Amino acid sequence: MLLTLERARLAAGERGPAMAAYDVIGGLTGLGRYLLACGDGQRPLLVAVLEYLVELSRPLRIGGRTVPGWCVPGPPSPGADARFPDGHLNLGLAHGVPGPLALLALARREGVVVPGMAEAAHRMAQWLLAHRRHDDEGAGGPDWPASLTPGHEHRPGGDRPGGVDAPRARAAWCYGTPGVARSLQLAGQAFDEPDWEAAAVRALHAVLDRPRERRGLHDAMLCHGAAGLLQVTARVARDSGDARLLARLGPLAEEVIAHYDPEAAFAFPCPPPPGAVTPGTVTPGTVTPGGERPTWARDRAGFLEGAAGVALALVDHLAGGAEEAGALPWDAALLLA
C-alpha cells in the first residue's frame, strides 16, 4: 500500500514524500532492509523498493527552487512548523536520506542492482558531503546538522567553517554525524568511492575528539544515546580497520556503562531530554510512602529506547563484533549492516 501510494505521488509529479513514507523507522527504507534479509523469495518487492528510492533521489522544482526529491513538505517534528514553513531536508539516519543511501549500498553489496542505483547513490552521497560544515569552536572536523530548510539547499557548507548555520545534531545513531558517517562508509565501499569512506572516518574522529558534554547525549539508549554511538563507531572502526577508532571502543563502552543505575527498573533508565516535561515523570530518588522506589515514566525494556538495545551494543562490544557466518546481524534493523 505504501509503495503504491508513493508511486502514484511520483507519477502525479506531486511534491516530496512524508518522512514516514521512506524512512528507516516505519517507511520503505526499513521495509527494504527486511526484504533484503528475506532473500530471493521477496526479491521482486525489494527491487520495487529500490527503484522507488532511485526515483526519490531525482530533483524536484518547489517554489521556484530545485531541491532533492526527498524534500519533505512538513517539519521534522511536531511544533517546528514556524522554522520550516517550506518543509525540510532530513539528514538523520533514522528519518533522512542517509537511510536510503545505506540501503542502496547494502543491496549493491549483496548483488541486488536496479537501473540508476549508482547514480542515485552518488546524488545522495554528494549532497551529504556538500552540506558538511566544520566545527570552529574547538575540535575541528566535518559535522552534519539534523535537518535543513529548502533555502539551505542553495547555501551548502562544503568544507568551509560555519558553512551551514543549522544547529548541530546530537552525535547519535538517529540524528547526527555518526549515522551519516556509517551510511557514507557503506556507500563508499559498495560503489567503489574510497573518498566517501575516508570522509566518514574523519567525521567520526571529529565527533569523538569533542568533549563528551558537546556530543548532546544524555542517556545510554541505542537510538539517541551512548550505546548508539558505540555501535556506529564499532561498525565504522571494524570495517575501516582504523586503529584510532578501534582504540576508542573501550572508552565508549565505559561511557555506556556509566549510565547504569541499579535502582532503575531495567538497569539503564531513559530519562526525558533536558528541559522536557513528561506527564507522570517521577523525580529520581523519590520513594512511595511504603518505601518502594516507583518505576520511572521513561524506564523501558525495549530496543531503540530501552535496556535491550543497550545490552545488545555492550554484548557486541564484548564479543568483538564476532558474528556467526551467514547470520543476520542484529543491527541490520538500524541499517548499520
VOPAGU-2260 file (C-alpha; in pm, 1 decimal, decimal comma):
REM VOPAGU-2260
SITE   aa  ch    i         X         Y         Z
SITE  MET   A    0       0,0       0,0       0,0
SITE  LEU   A    1     273,0     247,3      98,1
SITE  LEU   A    2     470,8     175,0    -216,1
SITE  THR   A    3     156,2     210,8    -428,5
SITE  LEU   A    4      79,0     549,6    -276,3
SITE  GLU   A    5     433,1     673,0    -329,7
SITE  ARG   A    6     437,2     554,9    -689,5
SITE  ALA   A    7     112,9     742,7    -751,5
SITE  ARG   A    8     258,3    1057,2    -593,0
SITE  LEU   A    9     567,9    1039,8    -810,7
SITE  ALA   A   10     362,8     973,0   -1123,8
SITE  ALA   A   11     148,2    1277,7   -1047,7
SITE  GLY   A   12     455,1    1497,1   -1002,0
SITE  GLU   A   13     346,9    1593,6    -652,3
SITE  ARG   A   14     599,1    1745,5    -412,4
SITE  GLY   A   15     806,1    1538,6    -175,4
SITE  PRO   A   16     715,8    1242,8      45,4
SITE  ALA   A   17     603,2    1225,2     403,4
SITE  MET   A   18     901,5    1140,2     621,0
SITE  ALA   A   19     733,8     819,6     737,0
SITE  ALA   A   20     688,4     705,7     377,6
SITE  TYR   A   21    1055,6     643,3     307,5
SITE  ASP   A   22    1244,8     640,7     639,5
SITE  VAL   A   23    1411,2     358,9     834,3
SITE  ILE   A   24    1178,5     359,9    1134,8
SITE  GLY   A   25     845,9     292,7     964,8
SITE  GLY   A   26     890,7     359,1     594,5
SITE  LEU   A   27    1008,7     189,4     278,0
SITE  THR   A   28    1378,9     200,2     363,9
SITE  GLY   A   29    1327,7      -2,5     680,1
SITE  LEU   A   30    1096,7    -238,0     492,7
SITE  GLY   A   31    1357,4    -268,0     220,6
SITE  ARG   A   32    1621,1    -386,3     468,0
SITE  TYR   A   33    1381,4    -655,0     588,7
SITE  LEU   A   34    1311,4    -763,6     230,2
SITE  LEU   A   35    1684,9    -780,3     159,2
SITE  ALA   A   36    1723,4   -1016,7     455,0
SITE  CYS   A   37    1440,0   -1237,7     323,2
SITE  GLY   A   38    1640,1   -1347,7      22,1
SITE  ASP   A   39    1508,7   -1447,0    -319,8
SITE  GLY   A   40    1153,1   -1503,1    -203,4
SITE  GLN   A   41    1095,9   -1127,4    -163,8
SITE  ARG   A   42    1328,4   -1009,4    -439,2
SITE  PRO   A   43    1059,6    -858,2    -668,9
SITE  LEU   A   44     923,9    -640,0    -388,1
SITE  LEU   A   45    1276,0    -539,8    -282,9
SITE  VAL   A   46    1353,3    -437,6    -640,3
SITE  ALA   A   47    1039,1    -224,2    -642,9
SITE  VAL   A   48    1150,6     -50,1    -322,7
SITE  LEU   A   49    1498,9      14,2    -463,6
SITE  GLU   A   50    1350,1     153,3    -783,8
SITE  TYR   A   51    1137,8     385,9    -573,2
SITE  LEU   A   52    1446,9     511,9    -387,5
SITE  VAL   A   53    1618,2     578,4    -719,7
SITE  GLU   A   54    1318,6     789,5    -821,5
SITE  LEU   A   55    1321,3     962,5    -482,6
SITE  SER   A   56    1677,1    1080,5    -549,9
SITE  ARG   A   57    1575,7    1280,2    -856,9
SITE  PRO   A   58    1539,7    1657,7    -807,1
SITE  LEU   A   59    1209,5    1844,2    -780,4
SITE  ARG   A   60    1105,0    2201,9    -852,3
SITE  ILE   A   61     937,7    2352,1    -545,2
SITE  GLY   A   62     858,2    2721,9    -511,0
SITE  GLY   A   63    1095,8    2816,7    -789,7
SITE  ARG   A   64    1379,3    2611,9    -636,9
SITE  THR   A   65    1530,7    2282,5    -741,8
SITE  VAL   A   66    1559,8    2055,3    -439,1
SITE  PRO   A   67    1623,1    1683,3    -385,6
SITE  GLY   A   68    1324,9    1453,1    -427,7
SITE  TRP   A   69    1337,8    1354,5     -60,8
SITE  CYS   A   70    1249,6    1709,2      49,3
SITE  VAL   A   71     963,0    1662,1     297,7
SITE  PRO   A   72     674,9    1913,4     281,4
SITE  GLY   A   73     629,7    1927,6     659,8
SITE  PRO   A   74     856,9    1995,5     958,7
SITE  PRO   A   75    1093,2    1734,0    1107,6
SITE  SER   A   76     899,6    1721,4    1434,4
SITE  PRO   A   77     567,8    1844,4    1579,1
SITE  GLY   A   78     580,4    2206,5    1685,6
SITE  ALA   A   79     862,3    2300,9    1446,3
SITE  ASP   A   80     631,6    2441,1    1176,7
SITE  ALA   A   81     740,9    2801,5    1224,6
SITE  ARG   A   82    1104,0    2717,4    1148,2
SITE  PHE   A   83    1021,0    2502,0     844,7
SITE  PRO   A   84     734,7    2674,8     657,6
SITE  ASP   A   85     851,5    2524,7     327,4
SITE  GLY   A   86     930,1    2178,0     458,4
SITE  HIS   A   87    1270,4    2031,0     536,1
SITE  LEU   A   88    1555,8    1812,5     420,1
SITE  ASN   A   89    1633,3    1547,4     678,6
SITE  LEU   A   90    1991,6    1433,6     743,1
SITE  GLY   A   91    1926,7    1175,2    1015,1
SITE  LEU   A   92    1988,8     805,9     952,6
SITE  ALA   A   93    1657,4     722,0    1120,2
SITE  HIS   A   94    1440,8     960,1     916,6
SITE  GLY   A   95    1652,0    1113,7     641,6
SITE  VAL   A   96    1845,2    1044,5     324,4
SITE  PRO   A   97    2131,9     852,5     491,5
SITE  GLY   A   98    1886,6     563,0     536,2
SITE  PRO   A   99    1808,2     518,7     164,1
SITE  LEU   A  100    2177,9     562,7      83,9
SITE  ALA   A  101    2267,8     284,7     326,7
SITE  LEU   A  102    2002,1      52,9     181,4
SITE  LEU   A  103    2122,8     109,5    -174,8
SITE  ALA   A  104    2474,7      26,7     -57,4
SITE  LEU   A  105    2372,2    -287,0     131,1
SITE  ALA   A  106    2169,5    -410,7    -165,0
SITE  ARG   A  107    2458,0    -347,2    -402,9
SITE  ARG   A  108    2689,4    -535,9    -169,0
SITE  GLU   A  109    2459,9    -839,1    -188,4
SITE  GLY   A  110    2437,4    -823,2    -565,7
SITE  VAL   A  111    2091,7    -667,1    -595,9
SITE  VAL   A  112    2114,6    -392,7    -857,9
SITE  VAL   A  113    1849,0    -182,5   -1028,4
SITE  PRO   A  114    1887,5      72,4   -1309,5
SITE  GLY   A  115    2007,1     410,2   -1187,0
SITE  MET   A  116    2118,9     278,2    -846,8
SITE  ALA   A  117    2477,2     403,6    -871,5
SITE  GLU   A  118    2365,1     745,2    -995,0
SITE  ALA   A  119    2112,2     771,3    -710,5
SITE  ALA   A  120    2377,1     679,9    -453,0
SITE  HIS   A  121    2609,4     942,4    -596,6
SITE  ARG   A  122    2337,9    1208,8    -579,7
SITE  MET   A  123    2266,0    1126,3    -215,8
SITE  ALA   A  124    2629,0    1096,1    -106,6
SITE  GLN   A  125    2744,5    1408,8    -286,8
SITE  TRP   A  126    2454,4    1603,7    -139,0
SITE  LEU   A  127    2551,0    1493,7     211,3
SITE  LEU   A  128    2916,3    1577,5     152,4
SITE  ALA   A  129    2823,4    1919,0      11,2
SITE  HIS   A  130    2629,9    2001,2     327,5
SITE  ARG   A  131    2904,6    1930,1     574,1
SITE  ARG   A  132    3016,0    2208,8     798,3
SITE  HIS   A  133    3314,1    2244,2    1025,7
SITE  ASP   A  134    3314,0    2290,2    1399,3
SITE  ASP   A  135    3514,7    2604,5    1467,8
SITE  GLU   A  136    3456,5    2605,5    1843,7
SITE  GLY   A  137    3737,7    2368,4    1932,7
SITE  ALA   A  138    3793,6    2029,2    1775,8
SITE  GLY   A  139    3757,6    2074,9    1401,9
SITE  GLY   A  140    3621,0    1832,0    1152,2
SITE  PRO   A  141    3317,4    1754,0     938,8
SITE  ASP   A  142    2978,9    1772,8    1104,9
SITE  TRP   A  143    2616,4    1747,3     991,4
SITE  PRO   A  144    2301,6    1910,3    1130,8
SITE  ALA   A  145    1980,8    1713,4    1181,7
SITE  SER   A  146    1781,2    1893,5     912,9
SITE  LEU   A  147    1788,9    2187,8     675,6
SITE  THR   A  148    1528,4    2416,4     524,9
SITE  PRO   A  149    1495,3    2410,5     145,0
SITE  GLY   A  150    1659,8    2753,5     148,0
SITE  HIS   A  151    1978,0    2599,2     287,5
SITE  GLU   A  152    1992,6    2381,0     -21,2
SITE  HIS   A  153    2128,8    2682,1    -207,7
SITE  ARG   A  154    2380,1    2770,1      63,7
SITE  PRO   A  155    2577,3    2444,1     101,1
SITE  GLY   A  156    2856,5    2449,4     355,9
SITE  GLY   A  157    3115,5    2231,3     188,8
SITE  ASP   A  158    3431,8    2230,0     395,9
SITE  ARG   A  159    3413,9    2598,6     485,8
SITE  PRO   A  160    3393,3    2675,5     858,9
SITE  GLY   A  161    3042,9    2763,5     967,4
SITE  GLY   A  162    2904,8    2694,2     621,8
SITE  VAL   A  163    2561,5    2578,4     740,5
SITE  ASP   A  164    2403,9    2774,1    1022,9
SITE  ALA   A  165    2165,7    2498,9    1138,6
SITE  PRO   A  166    2206,6    2375,7    1497,0
SITE  ARG   A  167    2430,5    2074,9    1547,0
SITE  ALA   A  168    2250,2    1745,8    1597,5
SITE  ARG   A  169    2328,9    1510,3    1882,7
SITE  ALA   A  170    2610,0    1267,2    1799,8
SITE  ALA   A  171    2380,7     966,7    1780,9
SITE  TRP   A  172    2253,8     690,6    1555,7
SITE  CYS   A  173    1918,2     853,8    1481,5
SITE  TYR   A  174    2046,9    1203,7    1406,9
SITE  GLY   A  175    2390,5    1349,5    1374,3
SITE  THR   A  176    2730,8    1274,5    1230,1
SITE  PRO   A  177    2768,7     908,0    1340,7
SITE  GLY   A  178    2470,2     784,0    1140,2
SITE  VAL   A  179    2563,3     994,2     837,4
SITE  ALA   A  180    2920,3     865,6     857,7
SITE  ARG   A  181    2816,2     499,9     857,2
SITE  SER   A  182    2590,2     547,6     555,1
SITE  LEU   A  183    2872,6     718,6     365,1
SITE  GLN   A  184    3113,2     441,4     459,2
SITE  LEU   A  185    2875,2     169,7     337,9
SITE  ALA   A  186    2818,0     359,7      14,2
SITE  GLY   A  187    3187,4     425,0     -35,7
SITE  GLN   A  188    3265,0      55,6      -7,5
SITE  ALA   A  189    2972,3     -62,2    -218,5
SITE  PHE   A  190    3017,9     189,3    -500,8
SITE  ASP   A  191    3399,2     198,6    -501,0
SITE  GLU   A  192    3432,1     555,3    -370,4
SITE  PRO   A  193    3713,6     544,5    -112,5
SITE  ASP   A  194    3691,1     919,8     -54,4
SITE  TRP   A  195    3341,9     873,5      92,2
SITE  GLU   A  196    3470,3     624,4     346,1
SITE  ALA   A  197    3767,0     847,6     428,8
SITE  ALA   A  198    3528,0    1137,0     490,2
SITE  ALA   A  199    3319,4     914,0     716,9
SITE  VAL   A  200    3620,3     814,0     927,7
SITE  ARG   A  201    3736,3    1176,7     959,0
SITE  ALA   A  202    3390,2    1286,8    1063,6
SITE  LEU   A  203    3363,2    1022,8    1334,4
SITE  HIS   A  204    3705,5    1115,2    1469,1
SITE  ALA   A  205    3588,4    1476,2    1489,5
SITE  VAL   A  206    3286,1    1369,2    1697,0
SITE  LEU   A  207    3496,9    1167,3    1937,4
SITE  ASP   A  208    3760,0    1440,8    1968,5
SITE  ARG   A  209    3498,6    1676,7    2109,1
SITE  PRO   A  210    3442,9    1692,4    2484,5
SITE  ARG   A  211    3174,0    1446,1    2590,5
SITE  GLU   A  212    2939,1    1723,8    2703,4
SITE  ARG   A  213    2931,4    1863,4    2348,5
SITE  ARG   A  214    2800,1    1542,6    2192,4
SITE  GLY   A  215    2442,4    1602,2    2307,9
SITE  LEU   A  216    2397,4    1254,2    2458,3
SITE  HIS   A  217    2210,4    1228,3    2788,8
SITE  ASP   A  218    2142,9     856,6    2832,4
SITE  ALA   A  219    2262,3     512,0    2728,8
SITE  MET   A  220    1996,3     442,7    2464,9
SITE  LEU   A  221    2062,3     289,7    2124,3
SITE  CYS   A  222    1855,2     543,2    1932,0
SITE  HIS   A  223    1984,3     872,4    2067,3
SITE  GLY   A  224    2233,0     784,3    2338,2
SITE  ALA   A  225    2574,4     640,9    2415,2
SITE  ALA   A  226    2500,8     283,7    2302,7
SITE  GLY   A  227    2416,4     405,0    1953,8
SITE  LEU   A  228    2742,2     598,1    1931,2
SITE  LEU   A  229    2930,4     288,7    2049,1
SITE  GLN   A  230    2765,4      62,6    1789,8
SITE  VAL   A  231    2814,3     301,9    1498,4
SITE  THR   A  232    3177,7     358,8    1593,7
SITE  ALA   A  233    3232,8     -16,1    1621,8
SITE  ARG   A  234    3094,0     -74,4    1273,1
SITE  VAL   A  235    3296,7     206,3    1113,5
SITE  ALA   A  236    3613,3     105,7    1301,6
SITE  ARG   A  237    3598,0    -264,7    1216,3
SITE  ASP   A  238    3512,5    -211,6     850,8
SITE  SER   A  239    3780,6      54,8     802,7
SITE  GLY   A  240    4044,7    -104,7    1023,9
SITE  ASP   A  241    4120,0     242,3    1162,4
SITE  ALA   A  242    4340,8     182,4    1467,8
SITE  ARG   A  243    4244,6     505,1    1645,1
SITE  LEU   A  244    3874,3     431,2    1616,2
SITE  LEU   A  245    3927,3      75,2    1736,3
SITE  ALA   A  246    4112,3     209,3    2039,8
SITE  ARG   A  247    3814,8     431,8    2125,4
SITE  LEU   A  248    3567,2     144,5    2162,7
SITE  GLY   A  249    3666,0      58,8    2519,5
SITE  PRO   A  250    3620,2     415,2    2649,7
SITE  LEU   A  251    3287,8     443,0    2462,7
SITE  ALA   A  252    3165,2     123,4    2628,2
SITE  GLU   A  253    3261,7     270,9    2964,1
SITE  GLU   A  254    3051,9     577,7    2881,5
SITE  VAL   A  255    2754,4     349,3    2823,1
SITE  ILE   A  256    2811,8     162,2    3147,9
SITE  ALA   A  257    2836,9     491,1    3337,1
SITE  HIS   A  258    2459,4     526,7    3287,4
SITE  TYR   A  259    2390,9     204,8    3479,5
SITE  ASP   A  260    2151,4     257,8    3770,2
SITE  PRO   A  261    2097,2     -45,1    3997,3
SITE  GLU   A  262    1770,2     106,4    4118,0
SITE  ALA   A  263    1623,1     157,7    3771,5
SITE  ALA   A  264    1360,9     -90,8    3657,5
SITE  PHE   A  265    1573,7    -211,7    3366,3
SITE  ALA   A  266    1921,1    -102,2    3478,0
SITE  PHE   A  267    1957,7     172,5    3214,2
SITE  PRO   A  268    1694,5     445,1    3252,5
SITE  CYS   A  269    1577,6     651,1    2958,6
SITE  PRO   A  270    1505,9     991,2    3114,4
SITE  PRO   A  271    1338,7    1272,2    2922,7
SITE  PRO   A  272    1577,5    1509,7    2745,0
SITE  PRO   A  273    1690,5    1813,0    2947,8
SITE  GLY   A  274    1407,2    2061,1    2981,9
SITE  ALA   A  275    1139,3    1821,9    2860,6
SITE  VAL   A  276     814,4    1799,1    3055,5
SITE  THR   A  277     676,9    1446,1    3058,7
SITE  PRO   A  278     344,8    1377,4    3232,8
SITE  GLY   A  279     388,1    1123,0    3505,6
SITE  THR   A  280     765,7    1155,2    3524,1
SITE  VAL   A  281     889,7    1068,8    3871,8
SITE  THR   A  282    1183,7    1255,7    4016,6
SITE  PRO   A  283    1483,1    1020,6    4054,4
SITE  GLY   A  284    1524,3     906,4    4412,8
SITE  THR   A  285    1158,5     952,2    4503,5
SITE  VAL   A  286    1006,8     672,7    4714,0
SITE  THR   A  287     647,6     586,2    4791,5
SITE  PRO   A  288     503,9     606,4    5145,2
SITE  GLY   A  289     566,5     231,7    5174,2
SITE  GLY   A  290     933,7     277,8    5097,2
SITE  GLU   A  291     933,7     136,1    4744,6
SITE  ARG   A  292    1105,1     322,7    4463,3
SITE  PRO   A  293     844,6     384,3    4187,3
SITE  THR   A  294     920,4     295,1    3826,8
SITE  TRP   A  295    1026,5     599,2    3624,9
SITE  ALA   A  296     796,8     703,4    3345,8
SITE  ARG   A  297    1081,6     655,0    3095,7
SITE  ASP   A  298    1215,0     320,0    3222,4
SITE  ARG   A  299    1190,0      91,1    2921,4
SITE  ALA   A  300    1294,1    -261,2    2831,3
SITE  GLY   A  301    1280,9    -213,2    2454,4
SITE  PHE   A  302    1517,4    -192,5    2161,6
SITE  LEU   A  303    1560,9     166,3    2042,5
SITE  GLU   A  304    1478,9     335,8    2370,5
SITE  GLY   A  305    1533,4      68,3    2629,5
SITE  ALA   A  306    1768,9    -166,2    2806,0
SITE  ALA   A  307    1755,2    -437,9    2540,3
SITE  GLY   A  308    1924,6    -217,2    2282,6
SITE  VAL   A  309    2187,4    -106,3    2534,0
SITE  ALA   A  310    2258,1    -468,3    2624,3
SITE  LEU   A  311    2295,1    -569,3    2259,8
SITE  ALA   A  312    2553,8    -298,4    2198,8
SITE  LEU   A  313    2750,5    -397,1    2509,3
SITE  VAL   A  314    2739,7    -768,9    2425,0
SITE  ASP   A  315    2851,8    -690,8    2070,3
SITE  HIS   A  316    3142,8    -492,9    2211,6
SITE  LEU   A  317    3244,5    -771,9    2449,3
SITE  ALA   A  318    3230,4   -1023,5    2162,7
SITE  GLY   A  319    3441,7    -801,1    1942,6
SITE  GLY   A  320    3175,3    -795,9    1674,9
SITE  ALA   A  321    3201,9   -1170,3    1618,0
SITE  GLU   A  322    2908,4   -1293,3    1410,3
SITE  GLU   A  323    2808,6   -1643,4    1313,3
SITE  ALA   A  324    2872,5   -1695,4     943,8
SITE  GLY   A  325    2557,9   -1630,9     744,2
SITE  ALA   A  326    2367,8   -1486,9    1038,0
SITE  LEU   A  327    2177,5   -1160,7    1005,3
SITE  PRO   A  328    2342,3    -900,3    1231,3
SITE  TRP   A  329    2104,7    -759,0    1491,8
SITE  ASP   A  330    2197,1    -402,9    1395,5
SITE  ALA   A  331    2074,0    -461,5    1040,5
SITE  ALA   A  332    1749,2    -319,2    1179,2
SITE  LEU   A  333    1938,4       7,5    1221,4
SITE  LEU   A  334    2074,4      -3,0     862,5
SITE  LEU   A  335    2424,6     -31,6    1007,8
SITE  ALA   A  336    2486,5    -371,5     845,8
